[in-house]
């Protein structure tokens, strides 16, 4: 019984270390979303902080279209950041059965 508890504690410590490493990697991660065939590009970090917005000058002629393109590019970047976060956190918690959708403390 004692060996099982010690083994469980070691596994929990490894998982905690893996989670910390994954969170650090995500903080440094930068993803790019785009829309309009690349007319608008938005760069976000893994923490959903916007780093850059690039707009092709040809998109400036129509303000309403440009607003839609910016929103679509931003949403594309958010989806990519979420996918990458989920992949890295799943890898960090490998071996720990968590219910779908459950987030551990400190996850983005």
Buried (B, 14 or more C-beta within 10 A) or exposed (E): EEEEEEEEEEEEEBBEEBBEEBBEBBEEBEBBBBBBEEBBBBBBBBEBEEEEEEBBEEBEEEEEBBEBBBEBBBEBBBEBBBEBBEEBBEEBBEEEEEEEEEEEEEBB
